[in-house]
Amino acid sequence: MVDQLIRATAANGGIRAVSVITTSLTEEARQRHKLSYVATAALGQTMTAGLLFASSMKRLGSRVNIRIEGDGPLGGITVDAGLDGTVRGYVTYPEIELPTTENGKLDVGSAVGSKGYVYVIRDVGFGYPYSSTVELVSGEIGDDLTHYLATSEQTPSALMVGVFTDMQGVSAAGGLLIQIMPKAARDEALVELLESRLSTLSGFTSLLQAGKTLPAIFDELLGDMGLVILPEVQLVRFHCGCSHERVLNALKLFSQAELEEMIHDDQGAEATCEFCSTVYHASEGELTKLLSDFQKDAISS
């Protein structure tokens, strides 16, 4: 099933629901960064959450940056996701692997660690970005980001994210975000029913592997609560905006001595994008031009 995101409402607008399939983009991240099994799960879950977070933004160009820094061996997780359906991300130590848990699941919580912080920056496309920080509660991506939503954004939410990967790669990845708006939160019976429904779900990827579509998943959870599935199906994908030109612009920040060293010692320069692992090469000629421009600017000033 193609990577896609759909939105829905229920309870006369009192419940907001978003669901996304991220199987292909998580597999692309796995291949780009040469991720271990547990690193694939951690990054895939965070990228999924990033897309779900960004889906509620209104202004074209809006983006969400999620950074999770724990005391586990994985190091940090950084994800950048946009309202346009694009997402990218990386982990500090992509090769780290851990034994599975007793029930056979990838131990993302131990890989991330239970001590540390979640940092979220929302760039709404104008003015200063909104940023917030909360402490980790478990190292499990879904739990920690649900805690963030309740603590920082004060919105009762249920976030479910999952990745299933094996020797063949990622076969299922995606997630679900359900948020209760203030007027519906006062209806205790509705809240209890929704919590009961969510508690019966064993995991999101198991639903995908069983052949459930996103509308079918919504129908099971919210079908008798005035469910309205919005008609737009948004395609989502792994995408990084890095380019050779941006690398050359970044090299302009180096000093004249540093550029000369790159030319004389290395006959060029090499840079790797953290977000997508693309390797860029700046030739000796390109560096010589940058150095010439640097010298011209120095003389003119």
Secondary structure, DSSP 8 states (H G I E B T S, - for coil): ---EEEEEEETTTTEEEEEEE-HHHHHHHHHHHT--HHHHHHHHHHHHHHHHHHTT--STT-EEEEEEEESSTT-EEEEEEETTSEEEEEES-TT------TTS---HHHHH-SSEEEEEEEE-SSSS-EEEEEE-SSS-HHHHHHHHHHHTS---EEEEEEEEEETTEEEEEEEEEEEE-HHHHT-HHHHHHHHHHHHT---HHHHHHTT--HHHHHHHHHTTTT-EE-S--EE-EE-----HHHHHHHHTTS-HHHHHHIIIIISEEEEE-TTT--EEEEEHHHHHHHHHHHHHHHHH-
